[in-house]
Amino acid sequence: MDDENSNNVHVGLRCTAGMIITIYNFTQILTKQRFSHTTKPFILTQIAPTYIHTYIQCVCEREIFCPNSHSSFTMMSLNGSSLVKNSVTGVSRTQSQSLRLPVRRPVVVSMLNNNNNRPDRNVSVSVDSAVKEVNAPVAAEVDEYDGKKPSASVGGGVEDVYGEDSATEDQFITPWFVSVASGYSLLRDPHHNKGLAFTEKERDAHYLRGLLPPVVVNHDLQVKKMMHNIRQYQIPLQRYQAMMDLQERNERLFYKLLIENVEELLPIVYTPTVGEACQKYGSIFKNPQGLFISLRDKGKILEILKNWPQKKIQVIVVTDGERILGLGDLGCQGMGIPVGKLSLYTALGGIRPSACLPITIDVGTNNEKMLNDEFYIGLRQRRASGQEYAELMNEFMTAVKQNYGEKVLIQFEDFANHNAFDLLEKYRTTHLVFNDDIQGTASVVLAGLISALKLVGGSLADHRFLFLGAGEAGTGIAELIALEISKQTNAPLEETRKKVWLVDSKGLIVRSRLDSLQHFKKPWAHDHEPVDKFVDAIKTIKPTVLIGSSGAGQTFTKEVVETMSSLNEKPIILALSNPTSQSECTAEQAYTWSDGRAIFASGSPFDPVEYNGKVHVSGQANNAYIFPGFGLGLIISGAIRVHDDMLLAASEALAEQVTQEHFDKGLIYPPFTNIRKISAHIAAKVAAKAYELGLASRLPQPENLVAYAESCMYSPKYRSYR
């Protein structure tokens, strides 16, 4: 570019090693005509020494730069002598009209000088998420440069580049921070930070020299050190906070740590510790890890979704906080649940962290303790319901589909019974939705029952099932059991349901109570005389399988377990309620009261129990076995809807992973140490079913779905930077 007055000038940011940015080709920029841009990565090698107005278009999908399109763009003299003020007219993706953006003060942009050397360090780059490719053209209008050099606003000749010192207190300033991943900002970027694992070459290339101690350590040693540090904490909540701090500091180290120590850390990042974290979320809250949508945001939900920096979302976990585990209404502080679930989607199912979005819908809370807590972070009002609630949820579901498309998976989490069933029923035919409390729990329990049959004999149709608890989990499990029996025997679903009995707070669910029952309980109202006491129901129904989903701790009393043991040689007892304090009984109680004969599994983990010289290792009926692989299967197949047969396929796939070695220990679930391979097999079976049902959109179908699922999994291994 020898011609200073060239009408076709290439302008670009200085690229630090390893950074790829979009470079714009400004056509006839000096004559105030519109310009086009090219997305071809471009290395600037020569610049004519004239003033060129440099425009940086950082992608926020909707606007040219910041989400609200109120940010100034960067201009500088190519000879480094002065800065100019300017304004830009941009075409918004969501608005047809052009917006004129005022510039209060320019920000300095680092560029190559005309000697092809690095710029002085006082000229720095600021591009906060690596500049991404823009998919639509943008029109820009350039103001004339008046030739005047802006005066310094700060004593000593230091330019007030942010306009803070020159603005009065009642004037607005633009709070922007844009940075390329280099230097100090790189160490504060959890997506790219490697801590002491940066190599000598990387430290030089990315201006890290002196910002880190001289030692270089490998990834494995970092994991060893972090596990040592975490084990120093005696209180589980402190371990949880340490893990969350690590996630916000070094994302890849967090996931490598979790994957390689999943059995030890799963109870920390999820149940039971996450329950306490939600109760105290207002006190321990530091940085937002997801989106908060409240009643005040009605009419703005689509705009809020666009505020999230990641655009290619594949999985959303959403809660309204009304029924967090067995702890009740925690309102806005239920955010810990979506955050924890999505951590497991990545660690156990291999979904990329950037494709996951945690969301809390805040419609208030009926928890007086929360409302009176000065540290509570949500709306201080009674929980909304009825039409107001339905309209907000409908706007949310519509906005998600509009912003992320047909194939984004929306997982409902910890909604109260009345809303959970209604939302699932309403949106299952129009969206890709999944309720983990209803469907995920059902699938993992069914897998455990299929495995347990190898220890007790017979088929599912040969057994009788009694539930304590008739809410989301209880009725969801009951329905999937009935579906599986119907599939195996070709009997009508109405008939197979008769093998399943439920007890709620008012006693055994029977036909005489039909008029007073909630709609989701009515299919389980069988012909039988009323029974008030749970233990009497056991004596009357004579179940072979006892399942607790009540959320009420210590309800499987000694009398209950002893009665089950008197009726069965090997009673199957599943105490599923979370967290540990809400479990219907402990592993020690189940084995002791059954004389060591029970086949036991629980929702929360328990330590091995020694009874009469034999060590009993209880299984954990944790939804984490199912939902990560299930979600991966939906994604790799491009499924557009969830079908019940997919849940059955997931259950069967999980049961297949239990080996004779596991059965010899009394386990009905495989260890979590191989969870990624388990998830890959579940994903393959779910994807295969999606293709079979004609619900898959990613064609053609891969020949080896297991290998394909494994190849799609996110790896926490550090990447090398140029």
Salt bridges, closest charged atoms under 4 A:
GLU61 OE1 - ARG93 NH1 3.83
GLU63 OE1 - ARG62 NE 3.78
GLU141 OE2 - ARG100 NH1 3.10
ASP143 OD1 - ARG100 NH2 3.03
GLU159 OE2 - ARG105 NH1 3.26
ASP189 OD2 - HIS192 ND1 2.61
GLU200 OE1 - ARG209 NH1 2.80
GLU202 OE2 - LYS194 NZ 2.79
ASP204 OD1 - ARG209 NE 3.11
ASP220 OD1 - LYS256 NZ 3.30
ASP245 OD1 - LYS286 NZ 3.13
GLU251 OE2 - HIS191 ND1 3.18
GLU260 OE2 - LYS256 NZ 2.58
GLU264 OE1 - ARG231 NH2 2.84
GLU276 OE2 - LYS280 NZ 2.85
GLU303 OE1 - ARG62 NH1 2.63
ASP320 OD2 - ARG383 NH1 3.61
GLU322 OE1 - ARG383 NH1 3.94
GLU322 OE2 - HIS418 NE2 4.00
ASP329 OD1 - ARG383 NH2 2.74
GLU368 OE2 - ARG382 NH1 2.39
GLU391 OE1 - LYS298 NZ 2.51
GLU406 OE1 - LYS401 NZ 3.38
GLU406 OE2 - ARG641 NH2 2.83
GLU413 OE2 - LYS341 NZ 3.41
ASP414 OD1 - ARG323 NH2 3.34
ASP422 OD1 - HIS519 NE2 3.58
ASP436 OD2 - LYS341 NZ 2.37
ASP437 OD1 - ARG323 NH2 3.25
GLU472 OE2 - ARG323 NE 3.12
GLU479 OE2 - ARG497 NH2 2.88
GLU495 OE2 - LYS498 NZ 3.30
ASP504 OD2 - ARG513 NH2 2.75
ASP504 OD2 - LYS521 NZ 3.14
ASP527 OD1 - ARG511 NE 2.97
GLU562 OE2 - LYS558 NZ 3.96
ASP644 OD1 - ARG428 NH2 3.39
ASP645 OD2 - HIS643 ND1 3.86
GLU652 OE2 - LYS487 NZ 2.95
GLU656 OE2 - LYS685 NZ 3.12
GLU692 OE1 - LYS689 NZ 3.34
